[in-house]
Amino acid sequence: MRNNRTGRILLVGLMLTVVGLTSNAQENASTEAKINGLIKKMTLEEKIGMIHASSSFTSGGVKRLGIPEMVTSDGPHGVRVEHGRGWDIVKNADDAGTYLPTGNTLAATWNPQLGYAFGTVLGSEAKYRGKDVILGPGINIIRTPLNGRNFEYLSEDPYLVSKMVVGYIQGVQDQGISACVKHFAANNQETERGSINVEMSERALREIYLPGFKAAVTVGKVNTLMGSYNKFRGQFCTENEYLINKILKSEWGFKGVVMSDWGAVHSTIEALDNGTDLEMGTDLSMLPHPDYNKFFMADPALALVKDGKVPVSVIDEKVRRILRVMFKTHMIGSKRTPGAYNTRPHQLTALKIAEEGIVLLKNNDHILPLSTSKVKTIAVIGENADRPNAYGGGSSQVKAKYEITPLHGLKNLVGDKVKLNYVQGYKIARGAKADEEMIKQAADAASKADIAIVVGGWTHGYDYNNWGDNAYDAEGVDKPNMNMPFGQDELIKAVLKANPKTIVVLMGGGGIDMSQWVDQTPGIIQAWYPGMEGGNALAKIIFGEVNPSGKLPMTLPKKLADVPAEKLGEYPGKDGVEHYNDDIFVGYRYYDTYNVEPQFAFGHGLSYTTFKYSGISVLPGKTATVKLTVKNTGSVAGAEVVQLYVAKDKSAIKRAAKELKAFQKVFLKPGESKQVTLALTDDAFKYYNEDKKGWVTEPGKYDIWVGSSSRDLRLKGTIQK
């Protein structure tokens, strides 16, 4: 009876699956029929009008057929301040919303569920604001710490990027809004981004720079994708035959819209032939009244079709892709559900991401967490302690409803239990050096306090019209070096001398040279740009109300000379060409393979509790299964990110010492144990063979390392392939 019942259950399940697949196929066929019907009704001029911008953030529609303009807005960590049809900012607009933590903060959570929550907030708020496409996530690989846009991106590791990007996209698109993954591809610097020609091996392209985009397309089912400004192997990326036609659309089967970055199209015929579906941008020379009919994919495209040099079918295919996205997101024929804007649940999501993304780098002698019963005076030092960041960074600027700075967060938490004495310490201004009087005031305040907290690091530009001024993390600019700006090294050393019980909090998009003070500093926290609730999250971590669980999504090098793009490559390029001679050895792959000691390793992040790893087993199969037990051996609840790295024993080819291939964030109460199960598909063991033009598994023994970071490996297993 039980077998019969089980059989009936399986049969019912199979029938429901078949019905679901049939229903989806019928729905898709119906949609495609509607799309074809609309295309047949459109004039050539109307079709052309749909494949280029109609204002600063819209593309053309066909009003008589009920086809609206497509409205885009910059993300990737909040809906951008409202613009008119030009670049003017709309006054008195309802555009002060949720300022989420930046991309590197999200990646530092190592929690894909928070990626989905992040995307849900963004999609809901975009929908409330009447947007159809949110221009994010940005997922370019963090190749050099100097890239001014690293704060928007996720990681140096393609596997971590792939896992985090899918949740983000699905969160946005489940709200009925299109995500737009960017910038495809090899846009890893801002210096000469509009002209630099990137040359790299096919293996580096496939193993490092493409996996995140492939996951976005094949797993996340992203609706739109943005081409990058740079060239790749001599051809601009947005109109690149190999990247767009061969890989994206042919190999990966992308059915959505490829849009240009703003002003990234350079040739009408190449854009039409090589897969650009939508040309966006504003010709600044035409302001305040640009003529969008002069775009490459406007009147020039119309002329080529009329002259018989480009088939109408090429234009139809681009329109078809745009309409497909419009139907999928209910822009045509049905109404969307309403969005929500800056709600308390959205703010709490921002808080949660900051709490899990802030990384405790160093905690000598358990200086952290602080206690309001033991600490009575704190000197809070540094302009970053009381500086908002939402409106900086370039196109990712957000008008936040509010922003809790580190100083405000500390005040909110301690109330009148602890006296906070704020001293500016340094001045954020381009070229500013150590101000002796400001340093003296800071040291004096530190000497009179139980604890000193210096909040420093990098900064965004703040002025909308001059976002490059004072900016070290911003679109369009790269950092000149890794040195701490504004005389911060001298400040921190003076504060440490005045009070050895000093905690340094670093804001910003990533690595900074800490060599002058890192050994003397007992407590260091990487706070990134943690969003509108960041100050509250930071304060909770400092005082132990939240146990830190963030892990570094990129390696923090000791000095610039140690960075593979500098050591092996030729960043920022010579004579307009950037040779990626660092090849597959990006981030920890380089440091671990070439035995270069980082300042803080990839995957590193401390906790206020301790975790014990035990009992690893590796079960082979088409999908190998790795099991182990993790126990919280401390006295407070915490979360550990269990990281699994694969290493080929005695490889016949040049490979990285090890590569991240699985991870899981585990939440444990004091004394609690959990079994962690990690799956490794065949892809975890493959490398890209350029001769065979495909992925290959090298036979032999593979070591399976599991631990708390790339440099803190606790257990080892093996598997034969």
FIKOLVEX-859706 format. One record per residue (C-alpha): chain; x, y, z. Coordinates in steps of 0.1 Angstrom, whole numbers. Layout:
// FIKOLVEX-859706
ATOM   vexse      px      py      pz
ATOM       A       X       Y       Z
...
This chain:
// FIKOLVEX-859706
ATOM   vexse      px      py      pz
ATOM       A       0       0       0
ATOM       A      28      24       9
ATOM       A      46      18     -24
ATOM       A      13      24     -43
ATOM       A       7      56     -24
ATOM       A      43      68     -30
ATOM       A      39      60     -67
ATOM       A       6      80     -69
ATOM       A      23     109     -51
ATOM       A      52     108     -76
ATOM       A      28     105    -105
ATOM       A       7     135     -93
ATOM       A      39     155     -88
ATOM       A      51     147    -124
ATOM       A      17     156    -138
ATOM       A      17     189    -120
ATOM       A      52     196    -133
ATOM       A      42     188    -169
ATOM       A      11     210    -165
ATOM       A      33     239    -152
ATOM       A      57     235    -180
ATOM       A      29     234    -205
ATOM       A      13     264    -190
ATOM       A      45     284    -191
ATOM       A      51     274    -227
ATOM       A      16     284    -237
ATOM       A      20     318    -219
ATOM       A      54     324    -236
ATOM       A      39     315    -270
ATOM       A       9     339    -263
ATOM       A      33     367    -253
ATOM       A      55     362    -284
ATOM       A      24     363    -306
ATOM       A      14     396    -290
ATOM       A      49     409    -296
ATOM       A      48     399    -332
ATOM       A      14     415    -336
ATOM       A      27     448    -323
ATOM       A      58     448    -345
ATOM       A      37     442    -376
ATOM       A      16     473    -367
ATOM       A      47     496    -362
ATOM       A      62     518    -388
ATOM       A     100     516    -393
ATOM       A     103     551    -377
ATOM       A      84     538    -346
ATOM       A     107     508    -344
ATOM       A     138     530    -346
ATOM       A     123     553    -319
ATOM       A     123     524    -295
ATOM       A     159     515    -297
ATOM       A     175     547    -285
ATOM       A     170     571    -256
ATOM       A     142     596    -256
ATOM       A     154     615    -225
ATOM       A     182     612    -200
ATOM       A     167     581    -184
ATOM       A     140     569    -208
ATOM       A     139     551    -241
ATOM       A     112     556    -267
ATOM       A      77     542    -268
ATOM       A      48     541    -293
ATOM       A      19     559    -277
ATOM       A      -7     550    -304
ATOM       A      -1     513    -297
ATOM       A       0     515    -260
ATOM       A      37     510    -257
ATOM       A      52     532    -230
ATOM       A      86     547    -227
ATOM       A     110     525    -207
ATOM       A     120     544    -175
ATOM       A     154     536    -160
ATOM       A     171     547    -129
ATOM       A     206     543    -114
ATOM       A     211     519     -85
ATOM       A     227     498     -74
ATOM       A     221     505     -37
ATOM       A     191     528     -38
ATOM       A     170     545     -64
ATOM       A     188     576     -77
ATOM       A     177     611     -70
ATOM       A     149     622     -94
ATOM       A     159     638    -127
ATOM       A     138     655    -153
ATOM       A     140     646    -189
ATOM       A     174     663    -190
ATOM       A     200     661    -163
ATOM       A     184     687    -140
ATOM       A     174     674    -106
ATOM       A     136     676     -99
ATOM       A     129     699     -70
ATOM       A     105     689     -43
ATOM       A     103     653     -56
ATOM       A      93     624     -34
ATOM       A     128     608     -39
ATOM       A     143     605      -4
ATOM       A     142     568       1
ATOM       A     161     538      15
ATOM       A     199     541      12
ATOM       A     211     505      13
ATOM       A     247     495      21
ATOM       A     269     495      -9
ATOM       A     277     463     -29
ATOM       A     309     454     -11
ATOM       A     290     455      22
ATOM       A     264     432       8
ATOM       A     291     408      -4
ATOM       A     308     409      30
ATOM       A     277     393      45
ATOM       A     283     361      25
ATOM       A     246     356      29
ATOM       A     227     351      -4
ATOM       A     194     355      14
ATOM       A     203     391      22
ATOM       A     210     395     -15
ATOM       A     174     387     -22
ATOM       A     162     410       6
ATOM       A     184     438      -8
ATOM       A     169     433     -43
ATOM       A     134     432     -29
ATOM       A     138     466     -13
ATOM       A     154     481     -44
ATOM       A     127     467     -67
ATOM       A      98     478     -45
ATOM       A     112     513     -42
ATOM       A     119     516     -80
ATOM       A      83     505     -86
ATOM       A      70     531     -62
ATOM       A      90     557     -81
ATOM       A      76     547    -115
ATOM       A     108     531    -128
ATOM       A     109     500    -151
ATOM       A     146     492    -149
ATOM       A     170     496    -120
ATOM       A     206     499    -132
ATOM       A     222     474    -110
ATOM       A     237     452     -97
ATOM       A     273     461    -106
ATOM       A     294     430    -105
ATOM       A     328     438    -121
ATOM       A     356     419    -105
ATOM       A     377     438     -79
ATOM       A     410     435     -96
ATOM       A     428     465     -81
ATOM       A     421     484     -48
ATOM       A     426     516     -68
ATOM       A     394     513     -88
ATOM       A     371     541     -78
ATOM       A     340     521     -82
ATOM       A     349     490     -61
ATOM       A     324     501     -35
ATOM       A     296     494     -59
ATOM       A     309     459     -68
ATOM       A     309     427     -49
ATOM       A     341     407     -48
ATOM       A     374     397     -63
ATOM       A     361     361     -64
ATOM       A     339     350     -93
ATOM       A     322     323     -72
ATOM       A     312     346     -44
ATOM       A     299     371     -70
ATOM       A     279     344     -87
ATOM       A     262     334     -55
ATOM       A     254     369     -44
ATOM       A     242     384     -77
ATOM       A     214     358     -83
ATOM       A     195     367     -51
ATOM       A     198     404     -58
ATOM       A     184     400     -93
ATOM       A     156     377     -82
ATOM       A     147     401     -54
ATOM       A     144     430     -78
ATOM       A     125     411    -106
ATOM       A     101     394     -82
ATOM       A      88     429     -76
ATOM       A      80     432    -114
ATOM       A     110     455    -121
ATOM       A     139     446    -143
ATOM       A     174     444    -129
ATOM       A     202     455    -152
ATOM       A     235     437    -145
ATOM       A     266     457    -154
ATOM       A     291     465    -168
ATOM       A     297     437    -194
ATOM       A     327     432    -194
ATOM       A     362     438    -181
ATOM       A     354     473    -167
ATOM       A     378     470    -138
ATOM       A     391     505    -137
ATOM       A     377     541    -141
ATOM       A     410     555    -155
ATOM       A     405     559    -193
ATOM       A     374     538    -190
ATOM       A     359     552    -222
ATOM       A     389     542    -243
ATOM       A     411     517    -227
ATOM       A     415     484    -246
ATOM       A     416     453    -224
ATOM       A     436     424    -235
ATOM       A     434     392    -215
ATOM       A     437     354    -220
ATOM       A     406     334    -228
ATOM       A     411     314    -197
ATOM       A     411     346    -175
ATOM       A     380     358    -192
ATOM       A     361     325    -187
ATOM       A     374     317    -152
ATOM       A     375     351    -135
ATOM       A     356     379    -154
ATOM       A     326     361    -169
ATOM       A     311     337    -143
ATOM       A     292     363    -124
ATOM       A     275     375    -156
ATOM       A     268     340    -167
ATOM       A     251     333    -133
ATOM       A     231     365    -137
ATOM       A     218     354    -171
ATOM       A     214     316    -168
ATOM       A     204     314    -131
ATOM       A     192     348    -121
ATOM       A     173     352    -155
ATOM       A     182     389    -155
ATOM       A     160     410    -179
ATOM       A     186     435    -190
ATOM       A     223     439    -192
ATOM       A     245     470    -197
ATOM       A     276     470    -218
ATOM       A     307     487    -205
ATOM       A     326     517    -218
ATOM       A     359     501    -225
ATOM       A     372     481    -254
ATOM       A     378     444    -253
ATOM       A     403     430    -277
ATOM       A     401     461    -299
ATOM       A     363     465    -301
ATOM       A     340     485    -278
ATOM       A     323     462    -254
ATOM       A     287     474    -260
ATOM       A     291     465    -297
ATOM       A     315     436    -293
ATOM       A     308     407    -316
ATOM       A     325     381    -294
ATOM       A     311     392    -260
ATOM       A     275     401    -271
ATOM       A     266     379    -300
ATOM       A     287     348    -295
ATOM       A     289     345    -257
ATOM       A     260     363    -242
ATOM       A     233     357    -268
ATOM       A     244     325    -285
ATOM       A     262     305    -258
ATOM       A     242     317    -228
ATOM       A     209     322    -246
ATOM       A     202     357    -233
ATOM       A     167     368    -244
ATOM       A     166     402    -228
ATOM       A     178     436    -236
ATOM       A     215     447    -240
ATOM       A     216     484    -234
ATOM       A     246     507    -237
ATOM       A     262     525    -208
ATOM       A     254     562    -213
ATOM       A     272     573    -244
ATOM       A     290     540    -249
ATOM       A     280     534    -285
ATOM       A     306     545    -311
ATOM       A     294     530    -344
ATOM       A     259     526    -359
ATOM       A     267     496    -380
ATOM       A     287     478    -353
ATOM       A     260     484    -327
ATOM       A     233     472    -351
ATOM       A     252     441    -362
ATOM       A     268     432    -329
ATOM       A     239     429    -305
ATOM       A     233     464    -290
ATOM       A     195     466    -285
ATOM       A     192     500    -269
ATOM       A     214     530    -270
ATOM       A     212     551    -239
ATOM       A     228     584    -229
ATOM       A     227     621    -233
ATOM       A     250     641    -256
ATOM       A     262     667    -231
ATOM       A     272     690    -260
ATOM       A     235     692    -270
ATOM       A     222     703    -236
ATOM       A     199     717    -225
ATOM       A     179     705    -256
ATOM       A     196     673    -269
ATOM       A     183     659    -302
ATOM       A     179     622    -296
ATOM       A     173     616    -332
ATOM       A     210     622    -338
ATOM       A     220     592    -317
ATOM       A     239     564    -336
ATOM       A     209     541    -333
ATOM       A     184     568    -344
ATOM       A     184     586    -377
ATOM       A     217     570    -389
ATOM       A     202     536    -383
ATOM       A     170     546    -401
ATOM       A     190     557    -431
ATOM       A     210     524    -432
ATOM       A     177     504    -432
ATOM       A     161     526    -459
ATOM       A     192     522    -480
ATOM       A     190     485    -478
ATOM       A     223     482    -460
ATOM       A     207     467    -428
ATOM       A     177     444    -429
ATOM       A     145     454    -411
ATOM       A     147     421    -393
ATOM       A     177     433    -373
ATOM       A     157     462    -360
ATOM       A     127     439    -353
ATOM       A     148     416    -332
ATOM       A     159     446    -310
ATOM       A     123     458    -306
ATOM       A     112     422    -299
ATOM       A     136     420    -270
ATOM       A     125     453    -255
ATOM       A      88     443    -258
ATOM       A      96     409    -242
ATOM       A     109     427    -211
ATOM       A      79     451    -211
ATOM       A      54     422    -211
ATOM       A      74     403    -185
ATOM       A      73     433    -161
ATOM       A      37     443    -168
ATOM       A      44     475    -186
ATOM       A      19     465    -213
ATOM       A     -15     451    -209
ATOM       A     -17     448    -171
ATOM       A     -11     468    -140
ATOM       A      17     464    -115
ATOM       A      11     459     -79
ATOM       A      20     491     -59
ATOM       A      55     495     -46
ATOM       A      65     507     -11
ATOM       A      89     535      -3
ATOM       A     112     540      26
ATOM       A      91     518      49
ATOM       A     104     507      83
ATOM       A     108     471      70
ATOM       A     131     485      43
ATOM       A     151     504      68
ATOM       A     154     473      89
ATOM       A     167     454      59
ATOM       A     194     481      54
ATOM       A     202     477      91
ATOM       A     205     439      89
ATOM       A     227     440      59
ATOM       A     250     465      76
ATOM       A     251     443     108
ATOM       A     261     412      88
ATOM       A     284     431      64
ATOM       A     307     451      87
ATOM       A     339     432      93
ATOM       A     359     430     125
ATOM       A     395     428     112
ATOM       A     415     429     145
ATOM       A     406     425     181
ATOM       A     437     421     202
ATOM       A     433     416     240
ATOM       A     395     416     234
ATOM       A     393     454     233
ATOM       A     359     448     217
ATOM       A     331     447     225
ATOM       A     329     477     248
ATOM       A     306     479     278
ATOM       A     286     509     289
ATOM       A     292     498     325
ATOM       A     329     499     321
ATOM       A     336     526     296
ATOM       A     325     561     306
ATOM       A     343     584     282
ATOM       A     350     579     245
ATOM       A     369     603     222
ATOM       A     353     599     187
ATOM       A     378     613     161
ATOM       A     376     618     124
ATOM       A     355     637      99
ATOM       A     342     604      85
ATOM       A     325     599     120
ATOM       A     299     625     112
ATOM       A     299     626      74
ATOM       A     269     614      53
ATOM       A     278     593      23
ATOM       A     245     586       5
ATOM       A     248     615     -20
ATOM       A     284     607     -30
ATOM       A     300     583     -54
ATOM       A     288     595     -88
ATOM       A     259     579    -106
ATOM       A     251     557     -76
ATOM       A     241     587     -55
ATOM       A     210     583     -33
ATOM       A     189     609     -16
ATOM       A     185     592      18
ATOM       A     154     598      40
ATOM       A     180     599      68
ATOM       A     215     586      74
ATOM       A     228     575     107
ATOM       A     265     584     108
ATOM       A     289     565     131
ATOM       A     288     594     157
ATOM       A     250     594     156
ATOM       A     249     557     160
ATOM       A     271     558     191
ATOM       A     250     585     206
ATOM       A     218     566     199
ATOM       A     232     535     217
ATOM       A     250     550     247
ATOM       A     226     578     255
ATOM       A     237     594     287
ATOM       A     256     563     300
ATOM       A     288     573     282
ATOM       A     303     607     275
ATOM       A     312     611     238
ATOM       A     337     638     229
ATOM       A     338     644     191
ATOM       A     369     659     175
ATOM       A     372     663     137
ATOM       A     409     652     136
ATOM       A     414     658      98
ATOM       A     398     678      70
ATOM       A     384     661      39
ATOM       A     398     682      10
ATOM       A     418     673     -21
ATOM       A     455     675     -13
ATOM       A     449     682      24
ATOM       A     478     670      47
ATOM       A     482     666      84
ATOM       A     469     696     103
ATOM       A     491     698     134
ATOM       A     465     717     155
ATOM       A     437     693     146
ATOM       A     460     663     155
ATOM       A     469     679     188
ATOM       A     433     684     197
ATOM       A     425     648     188
ATOM       A     454     635     208
ATOM       A     444     656     238
ATOM       A     408     643     236
ATOM       A     421     607     233
ATOM       A     444     611     264
ATOM       A     414     621     285
ATOM       A     392     593     274
ATOM       A     388     556     284
ATOM       A     387     546     247
ATOM       A     394     564     214
ATOM       A     376     556     182
ATOM       A     391     570     150
ATOM       A     368     569     120
ATOM       A     387     573      88
ATOM       A     395     556      55
ATOM       A     383     567      21
ATOM       A     355     591      11
ATOM       A     330     598     -16
ATOM       A     327     631     -33
ATOM       A     296     648     -20
ATOM       A     288     677     -43
ATOM       A     265     665     -72
ATOM       A     281     688     -97
ATOM       A     317     680     -87
ATOM       A     316     644     -76
ATOM       A     352     639     -84
ATOM       A     363     666     -59
ATOM       A     377     650     -27
ATOM       A     365     616     -40
ATOM       A     385     584     -37
ATOM       A     355     561     -42
ATOM       A     335     575     -71
ATOM       A     325     569    -107
ATOM       A     350     583    -132
ATOM       A     380     585    -109
ATOM       A     405     560     -96
ATOM       A     426     564     -65
ATOM       A     462     576     -71
ATOM       A     476     551     -46
ATOM       A     467     532     -14
ATOM       A     480     559      10
ATOM       A     456     572      36
ATOM       A     446     607      25
ATOM       A     442     639      46
ATOM       A     471     632      70
ATOM       A     453     603      86
ATOM       A     484     582      93
ATOM       A     499     610     114
ATOM       A     466     614     132
ATOM       A     462     577     141
ATOM       A     498     575     153
ATOM       A     493     605     175
ATOM       A     461     592     190
ATOM       A     476     558     196
ATOM       A     505     574     215
ATOM       A     481     594     236
ATOM       A     458     564     242
ATOM       A     469     528     232
ATOM       A     432     517     237
ATOM       A     423     530     202
ATOM       A     399     514     177
ATOM       A     402     524     141
ATOM       A     370     522     119
ATOM       A     376     523      82
ATOM       A     350     536      58
ATOM       A     353     530      20
ATOM       A     355     507      -9
ATOM       A     383     485       1
ATOM       A     421     483       7
ATOM       A     441     511      22
ATOM       A     477     511      34
ATOM       A     477     506      72
ATOM       A     514     498      75
ATOM       A     523     528      97
ATOM       A     499     519     125
ATOM       A     483     485     120
ATOM       A     507     467     144
ATOM       A     500     491     173
ATOM       A     463     493     169
ATOM       A     444     467     190
ATOM       A     410     470     173
ATOM       A     402     476     136
ATOM       A     368     475     119
ATOM       A     360     476      82
ATOM       A     327     495      79
ATOM       A     326     501      41
ATOM       A     297     525      32
ATOM       A     271     508      54
ATOM       A     239     526      43
ATOM       A     213     547      61
ATOM       A     214     526      93
ATOM       A     251     520      92
ATOM       A     259     541     122
ATOM       A     234     521     143
ATOM       A     248     488     130
ATOM       A     284     499     138
ATOM       A     275     510     173
ATOM       A     258     477     180
ATOM       A     289     458     169
ATOM       A     312     480     189
ATOM       A     291     475     221
ATOM       A     284     438     215
ATOM       A     246     441     209
ATOM       A     254     425     175
ATOM       A     282     398     171
ATOM       A     301     407     139
ATOM       A     299     380     112
ATOM       A     311     398      81
ATOM       A     339     384      61
ATOM       A     362     402      36
ATOM       A     350     397       0
ATOM       A     384     409     -12
ATOM       A     420     406       0
ATOM       A     433     437      18
ATOM       A     470     440       7
ATOM       A     497     454      28
ATOM       A     510     478       1
ATOM       A     502     486     -35
ATOM       A     533     469     -48
ATOM       A     518     436     -36
ATOM       A     487     439     -58
ATOM       A     488     414     -87
ATOM       A     475     440    -112
ATOM       A     506     461    -102
ATOM       A     531     433     -98
ATOM       A     522     412    -128
ATOM       A     500     434    -148
ATOM       A     504     470    -161
ATOM       A     476     489    -144
ATOM       A     464     514    -155
ATOM       A     476     505    -190
ATOM       A     501     520    -215
ATOM       A     493     536    -248
ATOM       A     456     529    -244
ATOM       A     460     492    -238
ATOM       A     457     473    -205
ATOM       A     473     439    -206
ATOM       A     458     416    -178
ATOM       A     491     398    -173
ATOM       A     480     388    -138
ATOM       A     457     364    -158
ATOM       A     438     341    -134
ATOM       A     458     352    -104
ATOM       A     434     379     -91
ATOM       A     431     385     -54
ATOM       A     438     356     -31
ATOM       A     446     334     -60
ATOM       A     477     355     -64
ATOM       A     486     360     -27
ATOM       A     482     323     -19
ATOM       A     499     310     -51
ATOM       A     529     334     -50
ATOM       A     532     333     -12
ATOM       A     526     370      -7
ATOM       A     514     379      28
ATOM       A     482     401      28
ATOM       A     473     426      54
ATOM       A     440     407      59
ATOM       A     431     376      39
ATOM       A     401     370      17
ATOM       A     373     356      37
ATOM       A     387     369      70
ATOM       A     365     383      97
ATOM       A     365     379     135
ATOM       A     337     372     159
ATOM       A     331     377     197
ATOM       A     327     339     200
ATOM       A     348     310     188
ATOM       A     340     281     164
ATOM       A     353     246     163
ATOM       A     353     226     130
ATOM       A     353     188     132
ATOM       A     344     155     114
ATOM       A     349     162      77
ATOM       A     337     136      52
ATOM       A     338     138      14
ATOM       A     313     116      -5
ATOM       A     322     114     -42
ATOM       A     297     115     -70
ATOM       A     286     136    -100
ATOM       A     277     161     -72
ATOM       A     302     155     -44
ATOM       A     290     160      -9
ATOM       A     312     175      19
ATOM       A     299     172      54
ATOM       A     314     186      86
ATOM       A     303     198     121
ATOM       A     307     234     134
ATOM       A     303     242     171
ATOM       A     300     275     188
ATOM       A     325     270     216
ATOM       A     321     305     230
ATOM       A     296     322     253
ATOM       A     276     343     229
ATOM       A     255     336     198
ATOM       A     272     341     165
ATOM       A     275     333     128
ATOM       A     303     316     110
ATOM       A     309     315      73
ATOM       A     322     281      65
ATOM       A     343     284      34
ATOM       A     353     255      11
ATOM       A     383     257     -12
ATOM       A     394     232     -39
ATOM       A     431     226     -47
ATOM       A     445     203     -73
ATOM       A     472     181     -60
ATOM       A     502     180     -84
ATOM       A     486     198    -112
ATOM       A     501     195    -147
ATOM       A     489     230    -156
ATOM       A     493     263    -139
ATOM       A     465     268    -114
ATOM       A     458     288     -83
ATOM       A     468     273     -50
ATOM       A     431     270     -42
ATOM       A     398     284     -52
ATOM       A     366     291     -34
ATOM       A     339     266     -46
ATOM       A     313     266     -18
ATOM       A     303     284      14
ATOM       A     275     285      40
ATOM       A     267     310      67
ATOM       A     258     291      99
ATOM       A     241     307     129
ATOM       A     248     291     162
ATOM       A     238     297     199
ATOM       A     265     292     226
ATOM       A     274     255     228
ATOM       A     253     246     197
ATOM       A     266     224     170
ATOM       A     253     220     134
ATOM       A     262     197     106
ATOM       A     271     217      74
ATOM       A     266     200      40
ATOM       A     283     216      10
ATOM       A     278     204     -26
ATOM       A     304     203     -53
ATOM       A     293     198     -88
ATOM       A     317     188    -115
ATOM       A     322     225    -124
ATOM       A     341     230     -91
ATOM       A     370     210    -105
ATOM       A     372     223    -140
ATOM       A     395     248    -157
ATOM       A     391     264    -191
ATOM       A     413     248    -217
ATOM       A     421     273    -244
ATOM       A     433     246    -269
ATOM       A     400     227    -266
ATOM       A     380     258    -262
ATOM       A     360     244    -233
ATOM       A     359     233    -197
ATOM       A     381     204    -187
ATOM       A     385     183    -155
ATOM       A     421     174    -149
ATOM       A     422     138    -136
ATOM       A     438     131    -102
ATOM       A     435     139     -66
ATOM       A     420     171     -53
ATOM       A     423     185     -18
ATOM       A     392     199      -1
ATOM       A     400     226      24
ATOM       A     374     240      48
ATOM       A     379     269      71
ATOM       A     372     304      83
ATOM       A     392     323      56
ATOM       A     415     316      27
ATOM       A     444     317      52
ATOM       A     426     300      82
ATOM       A     419     264      70
ATOM       A     407     240      97
ATOM       A     399     207      79
ATOM       A     411     188      49
ATOM       A     396     160      28
ATOM       A     404     146      -6
ATOM       A     386     134     -37
ATOM       A     396     116     -69
ATOM       A     383     129    -102
